[in-house]
Amino acid sequence: MKTYDLKGYTLVLDKVVFVSAVFTADHDEGKQFNVRLVGDLLKFKFPTHADAVMARELLIKTMKEA
């Protein structure tokens, strides 16, 4: 079972349904991307666009390698 740790969560990669693009969080609370799991949606917020893009890219890369 492949897992990925992100901001206090351990994601089981074969349970990930989709990963959204990076966008501005509500109320300008930084940048965000969402991860839809089977039966759940997780929202990950980051202080900068670069941080969000890097975390998202690492997640996608890890999923492709799993």
C-alpha positions in Angstrom: 0.0 0.0 0.0 1.5 3.3 -1.1 1.0 6.3 1.1 1.9 10.0 1.0 2.1 12.4 4.0 0.7 15.9 3.5 0.1 18.5 6.2 -0.7 16.0 8.9 -2.6 13.6 6.7 -1.4 10.3 5.4 -3.1 9.7 2.0 -3.6 6.2 0.7 -2.7 6.8 -3.0 -5.1 4.2 -4.4 -8.0 6.0 -2.7 -7.3 9.3 -4.4 -9.9 10.1 -7.1 -8.7 13.5 -8.3 -6.5 16.5 -7.4 -7.7 19.9 -8.3 -5.6 22.8 -9.7 -4.0 25.3 -7.3 -6.3 28.3 -6.7 -6.7 31.2 -4.2 -8.4 30.1 -1.0 -11.5 31.8 0.3 -11.0 35.1 2.0 -7.4 35.3 0.5 -6.2 32.7 3.0 -3.3 31.7 0.8 -3.3 29.2 -2.0 -5.2 25.9 -2.0 -5.7 22.6 -3.8 -8.2 19.9 -3.1 -7.8 16.2 -3.0 -10.9 14.0 -3.5 -10.7 10.6 -1.9 -13.2 7.8 -2.2 -15.9 9.3 0.1 -14.1 12.4 1.3 -12.6 15.8 0.2 -9.5 17.3 1.7 -8.5 20.9 1.3 -4.9 21.8 1.6 -4.0 25.5 2.1 -0.5 27.0 1.7 0.8 30.5 2.4 2.2 30.9 -1.1 1.4 29.8 -4.6 4.9 28.3 -5.0 4.4 26.1 -1.8 1.0 24.9 -3.1 2.3 24.1 -6.5 5.3 22.2 -5.1 3.2 20.1 -2.8 0.7 19.3 -5.5 3.4 18.4 -8.0 5.1 16.1 -5.4 1.7 14.4 -4.7 1.1 13.9 -8.5 4.6 12.5 -9.0 4.3 10.1 -6.1 0.9 8.9 -7.4 2.4 8.2 -10.9 5.2 6.2 -9.3 2.9 4.2 -7.1 
